[in-house]
Amino acid sequence: MTQDIAVWLVLVAALLGANLPFLSQRVLLVGPRQQDKAFGWRLLELVLLWLAVLGAGFALESQLGQRSPQGWEFFAAMGCLFLTLAVPGFIWRYLRRRRVAEVPDAG
């Protein structure tokens, strides 16, 4: 696997992982389905998926060559990128307008 493919693979995994908590109603993505999952569960899933993508990136980096040491700046930038990639899922779940089932007539 080339370095270009590994980078794109991590970016696609980050995009999917960042939006998955907002698309699924299951607790921790595999638990029981809930009517309306609490935001705390979604936030926990987001952090766990961020760690999973981070681990996958480190594994791919180790496979391609020597892993570079990272400081706190890398983790802060990666977290901000992950949150930025989560914006479409957040908007779809919380900010889009819901259709009103039936609007009663005034007349």
SVG drawing of the C-alpha trace seen along z (x, -y; Angstrom):
<svg xmlns="http://www.w3.org/2000/svg" viewBox="-64 -30 75 35">
<polyline fill="none" stroke="black" stroke-width="0.4" points="0.0,0.0 1.3,-3.4 1.4,-6.4 -1.2,-8.2 -3.7,-5.4 -3.1,-5.2 -3.8,-8.9 -7.0,-8.7 -8.1,-5.6 -7.6,-7.4 -9.5,-10.5 -12.5,-8.4 -12.5,-6.4 -12.5,-9.7 -15.4,-11.1 -17.4,-8.0 -16.5,-7.7 -17.3,-11.3 -20.8,-11.0 -21.7,-7.6 -22.8,-8.6 -25.4,-11.0 -26.8,-8.5 -27.3,-5.6 -29.9,-5.2 -28.1,-2.3 -26.1,-2.8 -22.3,-2.5 -23.4,-1.5 -24.1,2.1 -26.3,1.9 -30.1,1.7 -31.9,-0.7 -33.4,-3.6 -36.2,-6.0 -34.0,-9.1 -30.5,-8.5 -29.1,-11.1 -26.4,-13.6 -24.0,-12.2 -24.1,-8.8 -23.3,-10.4 -20.4,-12.4 -19.0,-9.2 -19.3,-7.4 -17.6,-10.3 -14.6,-10.2 -14.3,-6.4 -14.4,-6.5 -11.8,-9.3 -9.6,-7.1 -10.2,-4.2 -9.4,-6.3 -6.3,-7.6 -5.2,-4.0 -5.8,-3.0 -3.7,-5.9 -0.9,-5.0 -1.1,-1.4 -0.9,-2.4 2.0,-4.7 3.9,-1.9 3.2,0.4 4.6,-2.1 7.7,-2.9 9.0,-4.4 6.3,-6.1 7.0,-9.7 6.6,-11.0 3.6,-13.4 3.1,-16.2 -0.1,-17.6 -0.5,-19.9 -1.1,-16.9 -3.8,-15.5 -5.5,-18.9 -5.5,-19.3 -6.7,-15.8 -9.6,-16.4 -10.6,-19.6 -10.5,-17.9 -12.6,-15.1 -15.2,-17.6 -15.2,-19.5 -15.9,-16.3 -18.8,-15.6 -20.7,-18.8 -22.8,-17.2 -24.1,-14.5 -24.7,-17.0 -26.7,-19.2 -28.7,-16.3 -29.6,-15.1 -30.2,-18.3 -30.5,-21.4 -32.6,-20.2 -36.3,-21.1 -38.7,-18.3 -41.9,-18.1 -44.9,-18.7 -47.2,-15.7 -50.4,-17.7 -51.1,-21.3 -54.6,-22.0 -56.7,-24.2 -57.9,-27.5 -61.1,-27.6"/>
</svg>
